[in-house]
Amino acid sequence: MTEERVARRRAAWAVYDDMAATGAYGALLNEAGQVVLAPDGENEAAFFCSVLSGRDRVLDLGCGPGFPGIFLTHCVRAVYGVDASPAMLGQAQRNVATLCIPNICLVRAFAENLPFAGFNFDGIAVCGTLGSVSNPGVVLREMARVAAPGALLASIEQDYRRRLAEGAPREECRLRRDRGYLELQVVQYLTEPYRIRSEHYVLDSASQFAQQFRDLPALLNEGFTATGIRPAHLPPEAIVDTFCEEEAQFDPETLRDACQQTGFDVVEQRTSISYGLPHILSVFRRR
């Protein structure tokens, strides 16, 4: 396979758009319109509220279906939720309408180019957003631009270094079915700098190559399974699309350094297990 076959990049928000559109991301509300959060989700919401309570204008960057912004509305004056995914934003709008929340404004925008004037917010909430963009430095500079001096930034990101230390493989190949297509996903866990790179090879399910996997139990329910197949094994005529994604990752030190370089000083940092994975809970203050 040539490098040109995977040269097309897909933005992180498009991945979340797919997840929201297919219901794979999960929901904040049940069918009765009640908030449903796992204990770890409740702990994360409590963290954001404890840091940002009493703030005037809070930016929820990468708000998804409304987390943590919806939970901040009872303890701050106003929340502005921003997401690039139309499907995610649609979920957030429905959740806000169901809960009749008056003090949250939802905006579709890109984290690299926020539609707000400078020094606009005295609080920012970021939950996983920095670990889902390819260029977090640009996003952090934009956050610093809209943050007023003294603004607090509350952040939760996965601790990538601890993940690697737990013996996770540095490369994984997976087969999965997605809306009728068979896909080979090659995931690489990179260092210097920390990155997760995913290459996707979408195959024609009717091709002779794909047919040999049609009865795999793990694939029958739109799941995925580990495989020894590599891109070089794929016949070119079976491939209907190729794309790749890259997401920046952090440990406490690299996250602190990235924030300090863009105008945020660390107030506190700690690590905690959330949803079974090590996470960094950080508080920064805008200089």
Secondary structure per residue as TSV (DSSP state, phi and psi in degrees):
chain	resnum	aa	ss	phi	psi
A	1	M	-	360.0	137.2
A	2	T	-	-89.9	157.2
A	3	E	G	-61.4	-28.9
A	4	E	G	-61.5	-25.0
A	5	R	G	-68.3	-21.7
A	6	V	G	-122.5	27.1
A	7	A	-	-76.9	-24.4
A	8	R	-	-72.4	126.5
A	9	R	B	-98.2	142.2
A	10	R	-	-114.6	132.6
A	11	A	-	-67.1	149.3
A	12	A	H	-58.9	-35.6
A	13	W	H	-63.4	-29.1
A	14	A	H	-65.7	-33.9
A	15	V	H	-63.5	-45.9
A	16	Y	H	-69.6	-29.5
A	17	D	H	-62.3	-44.0
A	18	D	H	-62.2	-43.8
A	19	M	H	-63.1	-42.8
A	20	A	H	-67.5	-40.3
A	21	A	H	-66.1	-31.2
A	22	T	H	-97.3	-0.8
A	23	G	T	78.8	11.7
A	24	A	-	-78.2	-16.6
A	25	Y	S	-81.4	-24.1
A	26	G	-	97.0	171.7
A	27	A	-	-129.7	152.5
A	28	L	S	-86.1	-23.5
A	29	L	B	-119.5	147.4
A	30	N	-	-88.0	-176.4
A	31	E	T	-64.3	-21.7
A	32	A	T	-86.7	2.3
A	33	G	S	79.1	19.7
A	34	Q	-	-100.9	145.0
A	35	V	B	-68.1	131.1
A	36	V	-	-127.5	115.4
A	37	L	-	-130.9	139.0
A	38	A	-	-66.8	160.3
A	39	P	H	-52.8	-39.1
A	40	D	H	-65.2	-37.1
A	41	G	H	-65.0	-38.8
A	42	E	H	-64.3	-38.5
A	43	N	H	-65.3	-40.1
A	44	E	H	-66.0	-42.7
A	45	A	H	-61.3	-40.8
A	46	A	H	-63.4	-36.8
A	47	F	H	-61.3	-49.4
A	48	F	H	-62.6	-41.1
A	49	C	H	-66.1	-39.1
A	50	S	H	-65.8	-33.4
A	51	V	H	-80.5	-40.3
A	52	L	H	-104.5	-1.0
A	53	S	T	-55.0	135.3
A	54	G	T	88.8	-4.8
A	55	R	-	-71.6	158.9
A	56	D	S	-87.5	-56.2
A	57	R	E	-129.9	118.4
A	58	V	E	-117.0	131.7
A	59	L	E	-95.3	122.8
A	60	D	E	-100.5	99.2
A	61	L	E	-90.8	118.8
A	62	G	T	77.0	54.6
A	63	C	-	-72.6	-16.0
A	64	G	T	55.1	-134.3
A	65	P	T	-78.9	5.7
A	66	G	T	124.4	18.8
A	67	F	T	-111.5	130.3
A	68	P	T	-95.2	6.9
A	69	G	H	-53.5	-44.0
A	70	I	H	-58.4	-36.1
A	71	F	H	-79.7	-15.8
A	72	L	H	-85.6	-16.8
A	73	T	T	-64.3	-23.5
A	74	H	T	-82.8	-9.4
A	75	C	T	-127.7	5.2
A	76	V	S	-132.7	165.6
A	77	R	S	-73.4	-43.9
A	78	A	E	-150.4	143.6
A	79	V	E	-121.4	136.9
A	80	Y	E	-117.6	108.3
A	81	G	E	-92.9	130.1
A	82	V	E	-124.8	133.5
A	83	D	E	-151.2	148.8
A	84	A	S	-88.5	-15.8
A	85	S	-	-87.6	117.4
A	86	P	H	-60.9	-38.1
A	87	A	H	-67.4	-41.5
A	88	M	H	-63.2	-44.8
A	89	L	H	-63.9	-35.2
A	90	G	H	-62.2	-41.3
A	91	Q	H	-61.9	-43.9
A	92	A	H	-61.8	-42.5
A	93	Q	H	-63.3	-40.5
A	94	R	H	-66.4	-39.8
A	95	N	H	-64.9	-42.9
A	96	V	H	-63.6	-41.3
A	97	A	H	-65.5	-42.2
A	98	T	H	-62.8	-39.4
A	99	L	H	-86.8	-4.8
A	100	C	T	54.5	50.2
A	101	I	-	-90.6	120.4
A	102	P	S	-89.1	-19.9
A	103	N	S	-109.4	37.2
A	104	I	E	-132.9	134.4
A	105	C	E	-117.8	128.4
A	106	L	E	-109.3	132.7
A	107	V	E	-134.9	133.8
A	108	R	E	-85.2	122.4
A	109	A	-	-161.7	164.2
A	110	F	B	-98.0	139.4
A	111	A	T	-60.6	-25.8
A	112	E	T	-79.9	-9.0
A	113	N	B	-152.0	77.6
A	114	L	-	-77.6	139.1
A	115	P	S	-86.2	46.9
A	116	F	S	-131.7	150.6
A	117	A	-	-70.7	164.3
A	118	G	T	-67.5	154.9
A	119	F	T	55.7	40.0
A	120	N	-	-92.4	-23.9
A	121	F	E	-125.2	142.4
A	122	D	E	-104.8	7.9
A	123	G	E	-155.3	143.4
A	124	I	E	-136.6	133.6
A	125	A	E	-115.0	129.6
A	126	V	E	-134.4	117.3
A	127	C	E	-121.8	93.7
A	128	G	S	82.1	-3.9
A	129	T	S	-68.8	-42.9
A	130	L	G	-64.9	-25.9
A	131	G	G	-90.6	16.4
A	132	S	G	-132.5	16.2
A	133	V	-	-119.3	154.9
A	134	S	S	-84.2	-24.1
A	135	N	-	-131.5	79.6
A	136	P	H	-65.8	-24.7
A	137	G	H	-60.2	-41.3
A	138	V	H	-64.1	-42.8
A	139	V	H	-64.7	-42.3
A	140	L	H	-65.1	-38.7
A	141	R	H	-65.0	-36.2
A	142	E	H	-69.5	-38.1
A	143	M	H	-62.9	-41.5
A	144	A	H	-64.9	-34.0
A	145	R	H	-63.6	-42.0
A	146	V	H	-88.8	-6.6
A	147	A	E	-88.3	133.7
A	148	A	E	-75.1	153.8
A	149	P	E	-54.5	132.5
A	150	G	E	88.3	-5.4
A	151	A	E	-61.6	145.0
A	152	L	E	-99.4	136.1
A	153	L	E	-111.8	117.3
A	154	A	E	-104.1	128.1
A	155	S	E	-136.5	139.2
A	156	I	E	-126.7	121.8
A	157	E	E	-137.7	151.8
A	158	Q	E	-65.3	143.9
A	159	D	B	-88.9	97.6
A	160	Y	H	-66.2	-37.7
A	161	R	H	-62.6	-42.8
A	162	R	H	-67.4	-31.8
A	163	R	H	-63.9	-45.3
A	164	L	H	-65.6	-36.9
A	165	A	H	-67.3	-20.1
A	166	E	T	-82.0	7.9
A	167	G	T	87.1	16.7
A	168	A	-	-64.2	144.3
A	169	P	-	-63.8	149.5
A	170	R	S	-82.0	-14.7
A	171	E	E	-146.7	138.0
A	172	E	E	-133.7	138.8
A	173	C	E	-114.9	132.5
A	174	R	E	-133.4	143.5
A	175	L	E	-103.5	139.4
A	176	R	E	-150.0	158.7
A	177	R	E	-105.1	135.5
A	178	D	E	-139.7	106.8
A	179	R	T	51.6	47.3
A	180	G	T	90.5	-10.2
A	181	Y	E	-102.1	151.4
A	182	L	E	-97.3	136.2
A	183	E	E	-132.7	134.6
A	184	L	E	-98.5	122.2
A	185	Q	E	-113.6	124.5
A	186	V	E	-109.8	113.0
A	187	V	E	-108.4	125.4
A	188	Q	E	-116.6	132.2
A	189	Y	E	-103.2	105.3
A	190	L	E	-105.6	157.2
A	191	T	T	-125.4	166.8
A	192	E	T	54.8	67.3
A	193	P	T	-85.2	171.0
A	194	Y	T	-64.2	129.3
A	195	R	E	-153.8	149.6
A	196	I	E	-114.0	119.4
A	197	R	E	-112.1	127.5
A	198	S	E	-121.3	121.8
A	199	E	E	-102.8	135.4
A	200	H	E	-120.8	129.7
A	201	Y	E	-120.0	107.6
A	202	V	E	-91.3	126.0
A	203	L	E	-111.1	148.3
A	204	D	-	-69.6	116.2
A	205	S	T	-64.2	-20.2
A	206	A	T	-86.4	-6.2
A	207	S	S	-69.1	155.7
A	208	Q	H	-60.0	-36.8
A	209	F	H	-64.3	-46.1
A	210	A	H	-70.0	-29.4
A	211	Q	H	-61.3	-28.6
A	212	Q	T	-68.1	-14.1
A	213	F	T	-107.2	4.5
A	214	R	T	-65.2	-24.4
A	215	D	T	-103.2	11.7
A	216	L	-	-64.2	120.9
A	217	P	H	-54.1	-40.9
A	218	A	H	-65.7	-23.1
A	219	L	H	-92.5	-17.2
A	220	L	H	-65.9	-28.0
A	221	N	T	-105.5	33.1
A	222	E	T	61.3	26.0
A	223	G	-	-91.5	-167.7
A	224	F	E	-136.4	159.7
A	225	T	E	-141.0	143.9
A	226	A	E	-64.5	147.7
A	227	T	-	-147.3	154.6
A	228	G	-	-91.1	0.4
A	229	I	-	-69.9	137.6
A	230	R	-	-119.1	161.2
A	231	P	G	-52.8	-35.2
A	232	A	G	-63.8	-18.4
A	233	H	G	-83.4	-10.6
A	234	L	S	-83.3	128.8
A	235	P	-	-71.5	131.1
A	236	P	G	-54.8	-33.9
A	237	E	G	-69.8	-14.9
A	238	A	G	-86.6	-14.4
A	239	I	E	-87.6	125.2
A	240	V	E	-106.6	-17.4
A	241	D	E	-163.1	150.6
A	242	T	E	-140.0	141.5
A	243	F	E	-157.9	165.5
A	244	C	E	-137.0	158.6
A	245	E	E	-132.9	145.8
A	246	E	E	-132.2	133.6
A	247	E	E	-126.3	131.8
A	248	A	E	-69.3	150.3
A	249	Q	-	-133.9	163.8
A	250	F	B	-141.2	155.8
A	251	D	-	-114.7	175.4
A	252	P	H	-56.3	-39.3
A	253	E	H	-70.1	-45.0
A	254	T	H	-68.6	-33.8
A	255	L	H	-66.8	-44.1
A	256	R	H	-61.5	-44.3
A	257	D	H	-63.3	-43.0
A	258	A	H	-63.1	-40.3
A	259	C	H	-69.6	-41.4
A	260	Q	H	-64.8	-35.6
A	261	Q	H	-67.0	-20.4
A	262	T	T	-110.2	10.4
A	263	G	T	109.9	9.3
A	264	F	E	-114.2	129.4
A	265	D	E	-99.9	141.9
A	266	V	E	-72.0	135.6
A	267	V	E	-100.6	-46.6
A	268	E	E	-160.0	154.1
A	269	Q	E	-145.1	142.7
A	270	R	E	-151.9	159.2
A	271	T	E	-110.9	149.0
A	272	S	E	-154.3	152.2
A	273	I	E	-85.6	125.6
A	274	S	E	-137.5	128.8
A	275	Y	T	53.3	35.8
A	276	G	T	80.6	2.9
A	277	L	E	-125.8	148.2
A	278	P	E	-71.0	131.4
A	279	H	E	-126.9	153.4
A	280	I	E	-104.1	120.8
A	281	L	E	-103.5	117.6
A	282	S	E	-127.4	148.8
A	283	V	E	-126.8	127.1
A	284	F	E	-124.3	154.9
A	285	R	E	-121.6	133.9
A	286	R	E	-72.5	127.8
A	287	R	-	-68.9	360.0
